[in-house]
């Protein structure tokens, strides 16, 4: 039988909701700064951050397996390394921003930052998912708020703080990358539904991905399998 005090539980839930709101306020401020970057500057910072975290691939792989008890260290090392090497270089020959015309289809594409991205991190690849989304958001000049899976909260929080430190060292703004430290279902839902959220990158179980698509905000989701 649980000995938890209902008042304590209520306080935790309310604190989580307030944290979600505070994160979005700070993210909007960071997004305004990031939007002023040139695409070239954004790619430079993204590559510097990725290079800074690459030597930490094994450290965070071991931590993720130890904390979550899911997967193999070798597989997570590979995923972390891929996130730090392939993500920033895959777009070297792609213009991120500006205007593209397709006269044959009579389409004009205007590339601009979305603003604030809410990223869900799953239990099976928690650190690699955060690395990937952080680098991706830097390249596209967006602020990112991570909602981690509770089973990997420790390693997710640590890598988020290390990534943010690397962002600032490379010349990026404070709060370009933040994490929800009380990842309740209600707080995650609040992040996804909030009008200050511009895009959701949902990596996780099918119910959470469906919740992202039903949030009322644009979402890109990848569920189980």
C-alpha positions, 0 to 999 in steps of 0.5 A: 500500500502506498504511503504517498500523501495525496497533498504531496501528489497534488503539489507534484502535479501542479509543480509539473504543470507550472514547470511546463509553462515556465519552460515555454516562456523561456523557450520563446525568448530563446527562439526569438534570438535563434530566428536572427541567426543565418542558416550558416551560423546555425549549422556551425553551432550545430556542428560544434555542439555535436562534436562536443558531445561525440566523445560522451557517446559511450558514457551516456549509453552506459548510463541509459542502459543502467538507468532504464534497464532497456537495450544494449550498451553497444547499440546505444553507443552506435545510436549516440555516435550516429546522432552526433556525426550523421545529423549535422552533416546530412544537410551540408548540401541542403539549404535550410531557409530561404526560398525555393521555387518549383516551377513545374509544380507551381510551388514556392517553398519559404523556409523559416524557423518554426519557433518552439519545438516540443520533443518527446524522448522515448525509453529505448533511445533516450539520449540519442533522441535528445542529441538528434533533436537538439542538433536538428533544432539548432540547424533549423534555428528553433528552441527545443523543450524535451519531455523525457520518458521517466525511466531515463530521467537522470541521463536525459536531464544530464545530457540536456544540460551538457548540450545546453552548455555546449550551445552557449559555449558555441555562441548560442542563447540560454534556454535554447534547449530545456527539459521537463524535470517532472515528466508527468502525463499531464505536464507533457500533454500541457506542453503539446497543447499549449499555443506557445508550442509551434511543432511537436517531434513525438518519439515514443509509444503509440498512445503518446504519438496519437496524443501529439497528433491530437494536440491541436499543434503540428506534429511529426510522430514516430511510434512503436515499430 
